[in-house]
Amino acid sequence: MKHAFRLVFVWEGVGARRAIGDVLRAAEWLTDDWPADFRGTKKHIAAMEMCVLELEGEALPDDVRHMFIEAAREADVLAAA
């Protein structure tokens, strides 16, 4: 897959993890499943913008992964691999 990156795990619920491994899934999760209290923060917006940039060919999948991890840490949804 062209937009793939190393898996990032996020908490989807109590004891439930989801693996995110590509830009499209990251964008979907940021849009649809992100914790309400952390929507619209600078890191959340930066991660969404990075997804758009990657899809437009202006960034790399690893750039998306980095920003997604930063936003997930802020929202306390980053899970161990």
VENSULDA-V992275 format. One record per pair of residues at least 6 apart in sequence whose ideal C-beta (glycine too) atoms are under 8 Angstrom apart, sorted by the first residue. I is the first residue (numbers start at 1). J is the second residue. Records with the same first field share a line. If there is no record, write none. Layout:
BEGIN
I->J  J
END
This chain:
BEGIN
1->22
3->22  23  24  54  55  61  64
4->21  22  23  61
5->21  22  23  61  62  64  65
6->21  62  65
7->19  20  21  81
8->19  20  21  26  65  68  69  72  78
9->17  18  19  20  78  79  80  81
10->17  18  20  29  72  77  78  79
11->17  18  77  78  79
12->18  33
17->79
18->29
20->26  29  68
22->61
23->51  54  55  61  64
24->55
26->47  51  64  65  68
27->48  51  52  55
30->44  47  48  51  68  71
31->48
34->44  71  75
35->75  76  77
37->75
38->44  71  74  75
41->71  74  75
43->67  70  71  74
44->71  74  75
46->67  70  71
47->64  67  68  70  71
50->59  63  64  67  68
51->64
53->59  63
54->60  61  63  64
69->78
72->78
END
